[in-house]
Amino acid sequence: MLKKTLIAATAITLSAFALTACGSDSDGGDDKASDAGGPITMGFAQVGAESGWRTANTKSIQDSAKDAGVDLKFTDAQGKQENQIQAIRSYIQQKVDVIAFSPVVETGWDAVLQEAKAANIPVILTDRAVDSKDTSLYKTFLGSDFVVEGQKAGQWVVDNAADADVNGDGKINVVQLEGTTGAAPAIDRGEGFADTIKADPSIKVVASQTGDFTRDGGKQVMESFLQSQDGIDVLFAQNDDMGLGAIEAIEAAGLTPGKDIKIITVDAVHDGMQALSDGKINFIVECSPLLGPQLMDVAEKVLAGDKVDPRILTKETTFNQEQATAALPDRQY
Amino acid sequence: MPETQTGLQRALRHPLVWPVLALVVLLVVNVVAKPGFFDIRMQDGHLYGNLIDIVRNSAPVLLVALGMTLVIATRGIDLSVGAIAAISAAIACTRIVGAGDEGALTTAVMACTYALAVCIVLGAWNGFLVSVLGIQPIIATLVLMVAGRGISMAITDGQITTVHNTWFSDLATGYVLTLPIAFIIALGILALTAVLTRRTALGMLIEAVGINPEASRLAGVRSRTIIWTVYAFSGFCAGIAGLVIAANTNSVNANSLGLWIELDAILAVVIGGTSLAGGRFSLTGTLIGALFIATLARTVNNIGIPSELNYLFKAVVVIAVCLLQSPKARSAFRVRRSSGPGSPGSTAPALVKTGSAA
């Protein structure tokens, strides 16, 4: 008896599933025929809310989805790859029109992206890239070039070498706070920075350690650097939040951030810009999170069958202290 | 000769020998790597140096581990402490930011009191699931571990909330009598716990519940109330830890605050010699365990382990300490070593001993 009920129940669920599946299939077909006439459904798998930057990024995507009339399904992976893979799988099952995500780490995406490809759902990468030989797995990568960001940061040290050598010993000792180990921005910013400072042999990274892109991590690692390294001239923090944490450690050690130790960070979130304007940070390379409008634009183009560039850059700049003071009042994030 | 050997053996049998030894070895490694590691100087009227940073940074883990010690002594476990810490910090920070006078002492006190009250309720919820509904502790607390992050995210709207209240930030960065306040708070809670459990019968009752809840209930111990109490206490400790972590950077990041601190706390408890099977606990051991974990974190930076090898290094050290603490592993090692050249007089008894034990 029980067995029969079970079988019947399964059959009903299965057929219901099949029906809905058919329904959304034909929807998809209509969409393509009428050139994005119906609302687009987008599944977006966010990394998490690990920093102010990320929350601004999330807000930009949610707001611009609303403005563009896109039905956005949003998940927060809380910094874990397995959560993100799960979210993408569920989007494939829900048969969304397009999937967009910022990968937590660079590797390990081939299997799930193959599934998306097999289900004919285009994938757009935002903000972070994946390390895969098969570039047919995604339509485009919309985001900043982290290598260039690292280069801009390194270039500032090279250009300001005389100033940056705080203790005047002819050597510029740099300590680096890395992002989450294995994450694209951490790898690329480090690479770009290292390549650029090679131009001046007096500049040397004397210590480098991960602060996990968080204030607490940045503070604890900087505390340790201040004790274990002599004559630190420059701090390169791979995001604002770690830099902000490091500022507290530097102040606790009785030094003046921005004077005794020059500080360069990447991102330009509001708190970071405030610190730059206050003179506690010397230079910030912008990494704009406001890529929502561009993302919606690209998604519409992809679904309409237009050709899109496999690499689209977000518009970005750099800030010194005066520019930060000028830009601060209109800063959205 | 036999006299001194038994004396040494008795000392080696003390449960705290191995954790203390591990801590000392770790400190020695640091000094060898950087000879100035122990340097302490005065800075702005307080002590400043690696060791001061270590005791300050050990405070959150120590606080969480104290609550965890009692929970584990009842044969339970509390996985939700990291999430409770995040909730505590989220509540305190949002209340401080939302208050009329953000920088006032009363604002900070009210916000912290409110946050801690919520944490005690959350801990009591865990206790309710475990003691009244009889759900396995690991599952019961897993509920809040997962849900708690969501709650703290909801409280902060997923944003990093920055606070400007010097009283609040003193919790982590302030100093009293040249010592960090965070560590003094943690030591205070440690002393309080020690008095309550060792000067009264409470400690014995907790251990009785851990050894056999049913037998202790039949003997007249209110095991349900005791279990309820230790989980509420664990929530309270996690709440203070959350406040200290948030005060350290004057901000709360609901996603990363206290992440994995439950594992560090469990590790601290186990390194300190408290058995996961319940029935006995050592608060001093937990203190040493927490200091060990903070020292380990500092060691990674101090001797310059590359970021990619962080976790591997920590895991290898932890495995080594656990093996050192295991009598079985130690005797196996002794047998192996004794097969090499050595004084036959001292090795023979060891062989006999392991033989008879097996």
Interface residues (C-beta under 8 A of the other chain):
Chain A: G48 A49 E50 S51 G52 T55 T58 D76 Q78 G79 E178 T181 G182 A207 S208 Q209 T210 D212 T214 R215 D216 G217 K219 Q220 V221 E223 S224 F225 Q227 S228 D241 L244 G245 E248 A252 A253 G254 D271
Chain B: K34 G36 F37 D39 Q43 D44 Y48 G49 N50 D53 N57 R149 M153 G158 Q159 I160 T162 T173 I245 N248 T249 N250 S251 N253 A254 N255 S256 L257 A297 R298 V300 N301 N302 G304 P306 S307 E308 N310
